[in-house]
C-alpha cells in the first residue's frame, strides 16, 4: 500500500473533470438532443397540420366547384328562358306591328274610298244640275232653286 | 539501477514496471506518472466529448456526434434506471466516471515495454502508464464518491435526518439497537468506497501483472530454441489477453460508474 498525496491530486483532477462535464459537456450534448427531439416533434405536427389543411382545401375546392357548376346551370337556364321570352316578345311585337300596318292601310283605303265617293258625289251633283239646267233652262232659276239642288246633292 | 536502463532479471523487470515515478518524501510523495496520465486520459476522453459537444447540431448528426450521443444516451438511461430524480448532476457524473476510468484503463492496452522504452529514452527511470493500477487514483475517486454520498444524504434528509438514520437504520428505532445500527452503518460506509476502489485497482493491477509475466516469458525467446517457442506463445497470449482486456476495461469502467450511481441514488432514499 502506498497511499500518499497523489490521492489529493487525483481527487482534485476527478472533481475538475466532473465540474467540466456537468458544466459544459453534458448540457451541450443533451441540449442539442432535446432540441432535435423538439424539432422532430414540431416537424411531425407541421406535417399533420399540412395534411389536414390540404384535406380542408380539397374539400373547399370541391364545394367551390359544385357551387360554380350549380351557378353555371342556373345561368344557362336563365339565359334559355330569357331567349324564349325575347322570341315571344318579338313575335308579339311583330304581330301588333303587322296589325297596326294593316289597320293603317285599311283606314287609308277607307279614306280614299270616302274621298272618291265625295268627288264622285260632287261630280254627280254637278252633272245632275247641268242635266237639270239643260232640261229646265227656262223654268228653273239656278239662284231660286239653289237650296233645292243642295238638298238633292245631300241625298246622294 | 541506472535511469532508463533495462532491468536484468524477471524480478527486477516486474518491480521496475510496478514502480511509479515519484517526487517527494513520505506521505508527501507525488506519483508524477499517475497524475500526468490521469490528466492526459481525462483531457483525451472528455476533451473529445467537449469538442463534439461544441459542434453539436440539433439537425442531422454526423457519425462522431451520433456515437457520442449514443454514449450519452446509454449513460443517461443507465442512471435513469437507478435514480428516478433529477439527473442533471448524477448523469454527467456517471459519464465522467465511465469515460475517465475507461480511458485510464485503456492505457493498459499500450504494450508495457514500449511505454517503458519510450519514457526511458526521455530519461525517466519509471513510468506506470495505467493510473487505475495506482491505489491513489481509485481511492481518490471512490472517496470523492463517498463524500458526494454523504453530501446528498444530508441534502436529502437534513443533518438531523442523516444522523437519525445512522442510529435507527436498518434494524429500527430502539435504544438497544442504536449501537448495532451505528456499527453496521459505519461498516457499510467504509465498505462502499473501499470495495469500489479495491475492485477497480485489483482488476487492473492483476491484468497489468499478467502482461508483465507474459513480457518476462517473451524475453526467453533470445535464449534458446525452446525459449523461442515460449516467446512465440507469449506473443500470442499477450495478444489474446489484450483482446480479453478490452472487455475487462469496459466492464470495470461500467461497474465503477454503475456502483457510484447506485450509492448516490441510495443516499437519496429514506428509510
Interface residues (C-beta under 8 A of the other chain):
Chain A: X1 X2 X3 X4 X5 X6 X7 X8 X9 X10 X11 X13 X14 X15 X17 X18 X20 X21 X22 X24 X25 X26 X28 X29 X30 X31 X32 X33 X35 X36 X39
Chain B: X20 X24 X26 X27 X28 X29 X30 X31 X34 X35 X38 X39 X42 X46 X49 X50 X52 X53 X54 X56 X57 X58 X59 X61 X65 X68 X69 X72 X73 X76 X88 X89 X91 X92 X93 X95 X96 X100 X131 X134 X135 X136 X137 X139 X140 X141 X143 X144
